[in-house]
Amino acid sequence: MEKEVENDDDEEEIEVGPAAVLETLPKKQQYAAIAALAVFAAFVIIVTAEPFAESLIAGSRVIGVNEFLVIQWIAPLTGESPEIIITILFTLALRPTIALGALISDKINQWTLLVGMIPLAFSLGAGTIGSLPLDLRQREEFFLTAAQSLFGLALLLCLRLSLKSAFALLGLFLVQFGLAFYFHTDENRTITVLTFMAWFYLVLAAGIFAWNYRCLIECFRTGLFTKTVPKIE
C-alpha cells in the first residue's frame, strides 16, 4: 500500500516533455515562453482554419458524403489529435491517471471556453452583436453531445473508469456514428436518430446516477466542503 502511495506521489511530481523544460526556467521566462507558445498556436489556427474547413467541404462533395457529417467527425478528430496522442503516450508510459485527466481537462475546455467563444466569434465576423443561429440538425447535435457528456460524467461518478465503462462509451459512439453515416442521405431520419440517441444517453445517465447515488452525494460534499480533490483511478 505504501509503495502505491509513493508511486502516485511520484506520478504527480515528475514532469515530462515541454513542461519539464519550462519548469527549469525562471518564473518570468516561463510566463514569456507560455505566452509565446499561445500566440504562435493562435496564429497557426487563424492561418489554417479557413483553408482546412473549405477543403473538408470540397472533399465531401467530391466523395459524395454529407458535408455536415464530414465536418462533424473529421474536423474534431484532426483538431483533437494532439490530445489523443498525448493521452496514448501517457497510457503507454503507465500513467493512466494523468492521461484521463488530460482528456477530462480538454472536455471541460470544450464546454466552457470553446462553446462560449463561438457566439462571440460569430458576432465579430458578422460585425454586430447577435445570437448564433442554429438549424434543427445543429440543435439536435448539440443536444446529443451534451447528453453524451452527461453519460460520461455518470460513468466517472465514483472516480474510476472500468473496462466495462470504457467499452460502453466506445460501443455507443460506434452505434451513433454508424447510424449517422447510414442515414446521412435522409436528413429527417438522421435527426430522429440523433434525438433518440440523446434521450438514450440521458436515460442511461439517470440510471447510473440513481445506482451510484452515494458517489453522487460524496461528489457534492467534496465539491462544496472539501479543499483537497480526490484522485481518479
N, C-alpha and C positions, 0 to 999 in steps of 0.2 A: 504493500500500500504506500509506504514512504517513497519507494522508487517511482511509483506512478505519479505522486505529487511532485517529486523533483523533476520528472520529465515534463510535466505540464508547465512548471515554472520556467524550465529552460526553453520550452517552445514559445513562451511569451516574451522572454528576454532577448533571445537571439534574433538579430535582424539579418536579412539576406538581400542580395541584389542591390539595386539603386538605393534602397532605404539604408543599407549598411554603409554605403559610401557617403550619403548625406549626413549620417549620424557622426561621422568623423570630422565634419566641418564645424567651424564656429557658428553660433546661432544666426548671426547676420548673414553669413554666406549660405546657410541652409535656407533661410527665407528668400534670399535672392535667387538661389537655384530653383526652388519650388515655384516661385513666380515666373521665372524664365521658362520652365517646363510647361506651365499652364498657358502662358502666352503663345508658345510655339504650338502646343496642341490645338488651341483655339484657331490659330492661323491655318493649320493644316485642314481642320474641319471646314472652315469657311471656304477655302480654296477648292476642296474636293467634293463638298456636299452636293452642290447642284449638278455637276457633271456625272456624279455617281447615280443620283436619282434619275436623271434623264436617260442614262444608259440602261438602267433597270427597266424603265418604261419601254424604251425602244426594243430591248431584248425580249420582253414579254410579248410584244407584238409580232416579233419575228418567229418565235416558237409557238405562238398561238395559245398562250396561257393568260388567264385573267391578270390584268395589271395589279389590281389590289392584292391578289394572292402573292405575287412575286415580291412586291414591296413589303408586304406584311412579314414574310418569312426570310427572304434573302437579306434585306437591309439590316434587320436586327442581328441576324447571325453573323454578318460581317462586322457590324459595329461593336458587337459584344465579344468578338473573338479574342481580344486581349484578356478579358476576364476569364474566358473559358480556358485559355492556355495557362494563365497563372494558376487557376484552380487545379488543373490537371497536374501541373508541376508540383504544387504543394501536396497533392494527394499522393503522387509517386514518391515524394520525399517523406511519406508517412506523417504528414502534418494536416490531417483532415479537419481539425477544428478551425485552423486558420483558413483553409480552403472554403469551408462552408460559411465562415464569417465574411469572406470576401464576396461571395455570392449574395448573402443577405444584405450587405452594405450596398452592393450595386442595385439590388431591388428597391431598397429604401430611397436611394438616389433617384431612381426612375419615377417613383410615385410621389416625390416631393419636388425636387428641383426641376427635373425634366418636364413633368406634367405641368408644373406651374409656369415654366418658361414658354411653353407652346403658344398660349394666347398672347403673351407679351411679344413674342417674335412675329406672330400674325399681325398684331396691331402695328408693329413697327414697319412691316412690309406693306401694309395697307395705307400707312400714313395717317391713320386715325385710330382712336381707342374704340375697340368693339369686342364683342364676344366671338368665339371661334365657332363657325357653323359646322354642324355635323349632320350627315345624312343618316338614314335608318341603319345602313350596314355599319357605319362607323360607330354609331351609338351601341349597337349590339356587340361589336368587337371590344369596345371599352368596357362594357358590362361583363363580357366573358373574361377579360384579363383581370378585372377586379375580383371576380368570383374565384378565378383560379389562384390568385394571390391569397385570398382568404383561406382557401383549401390548404395551400402550402403552410400558412401560418398555423392552421389547426394541427397539421402533422408535426410541427415543431413545438407544439404547446408544452410538452414535457421536457423540452430542451435536449432532445435526442432524435436522430433521424435513423430509423431502422431500415433494413434492406427491403422489407415489405413496403414501407412508405415510399422509398425511392422508386421501386417498381410501379407503385400506384401512380406516382407523378408521371413517370415515363410512359406507362401504358395509356393513361387518359390523354396525354399530349399526342401520342401517336394516333389514337382514335379521333381526336379533334382534328388533327392535321389531315388524316386520311379522308374524313367526311367532307372537310372544306375543299380538298382537292377534287374529290369525286363529284361534288355538286357545283364546281366552280363556274359552270356554264349556266346555271339556274340561280339567279340572284335571290328569288323568293325562297327557294328551298334552302339555300345557304344560310339566309337569315334565320329561318326556322331552326336549322340545326344548331346554329350558334346560340340561339336563345335557350334551346333545350339543354345544351352542354353547360351553359352558365348556371341554370337552375339546378342541374345535376351536381355541379361543384358546390353550390350553396347548401343543398340537402346533405351532401357528404360532410361538409364542414360543420354544419349544425349537429350532425350525429356524433362527430368526433369531439366537438366541444362538450356535448352532453355526457359522453362516455368518460372524458377526462376532465370532469368539472373541478376536481381537486387541483389539478395542474393549472386550470384557468384561475381559480381563486388565488393560488400561490403566485401566479404571474402578476395579478393585480396588486397583491400585497407587496411583492418585491418592487414593482414599479412605483408604488406610492409611498412606501415606508422604509425601503432598504437602500442603502447607499452603494453597497457592492453589487456587482452584476454577476449572476451565476453563469457558469460556462455551458456552452452547447457541446454535447457529447456525440 
